[in-house]
């Protein structure tokens, strides 16, 4: 049974940095696509960044050049390095893994608040 647990959220000032982690228990393989999503109050959940088999990545336009997604397959952990944070980055951030067709797992989310 695969479970995802996010950590690393918190309160940070504009321009600051945070690193989110997503620890996976169970069988996660390097070919499983993983990603970070976020949901602000009153808005839909949107993709932030994805990492695919082979290590290629994709980012939402709003975070390109500021956020970096990475994974440590040996530790079964996904990361999101967030720099130059803005108030509009405030949201609950979720980790997601695609295990197969129609088989998607989500973490419980971690709150990121960017405010002075």
C-alpha positions in Angstrom: 0.0 0.0 0.0 1.6 3.3 -1.1 1.3 6.2 1.2 2.7 9.7 0.7 3.6 12.1 3.5 4.5 15.7 2.8 6.5 17.9 5.1 8.4 21.2 5.1 5.6 23.7 4.8 5.3 26.8 7.0 5.2 30.5 7.1 7.8 32.4 5.1 8.3 36.1 4.1 8.1 37.2 0.5 11.4 36.5 -1.3 12.2 33.6 1.1 12.7 29.9 0.4 11.2 26.6 1.5 11.9 23.0 0.6 9.0 20.5 0.7 9.5 16.8 1.0 7.3 13.9 0.1 8.2 10.6 1.7 6.7 7.5 0.0 6.1 4.2 1.7 5.5 1.2 -0.4 6.7 0.5 -3.9 7.5 3.6 -5.9 9.8 3.2 -8.9 11.8 5.6 -10.9 9.4 5.3 -13.8 6.4 6.4 -11.8 5.6 10.0 -12.6 5.4 12.1 -9.5 4.4 15.7 -9.0 3.5 18.6 -6.8 0.1 20.3 -6.9 -1.3 23.2 -4.9 -4.7 24.5 -4.0 -5.4 28.0 -2.7 -8.6 28.8 -0.8 -11.6 28.9 -3.2 -9.5 27.7 -6.2 -9.0 24.4 -7.9 -6.0 22.2 -7.4 -3.4 22.9 -10.1 -0.1 21.3 -11.1 3.0 23.0 -9.9 5.7 20.7 -11.2 6.1 17.1 -12.4 9.0 14.7 -12.8 8.9 11.9 -15.3 10.7 8.6 -15.8 14.2 9.4 -16.9 14.2 12.6 -14.8 12.7 15.1 -17.2 10.7 17.8 -15.5 7.9 20.2 -16.3 6.7 23.3 -14.5 3.8 25.6 -14.3 4.6 29.0 -16.0 4.0 30.8 -12.7 6.9 28.9 -10.9 9.4 28.5 -13.7 12.8 29.7 -12.7 11.9 29.8 -9.0 10.9 26.2 -8.1 12.8 23.0 -8.7 11.4 19.5 -8.4 13.7 16.5 -7.7 13.5 13.0 -6.4 15.8 10.6 -4.6 14.8 7.1 -5.7 17.0 5.4 -3.1 15.1 7.3 -0.3 11.7 7.1 -2.1 11.4 10.9 -1.6 10.2 13.7 -3.8 11.3 17.3 -3.2 10.2 20.8 -4.2 12.8 23.6 -3.7 10.9 26.9 -3.7 12.8 30.2 -4.0 11.8 33.8 -4.4 8.4 33.0 -2.9 5.5 35.3 -3.5 2.2 35.8 -1.6 0.4 34.2 -4.5 2.3 31.0 -3.8 0.3 30.6 -0.6 -1.6 27.3 -0.8 -1.8 23.8 0.4 0.8 21.8 -1.5 0.1 18.1 -2.3 2.4 15.3 -3.5 1.0 13.0 -6.2 2.2 9.7 -7.7 0.9 7.9 -10.7 1.1 4.1 -10.1 -0.7 3.0 -13.2 -3.7 3.7 -15.4 -6.3 5.1 -13.1 -4.2 4.5 -10.0 -3.2 7.9 -8.5 -2.2 8.5 -4.9 -2.2 11.8 -3.0 -0.6 13.0 0.1 -2.5 14.8 2.8 -1.0 18.2 1.9 1.2 20.7 3.7 0.4 24.4 4.1 2.7 27.1 2.7 2.0 30.7 3.6 3.9 33.5 2.2 3.3 36.7 4.1 5.2 39.6 5.8 
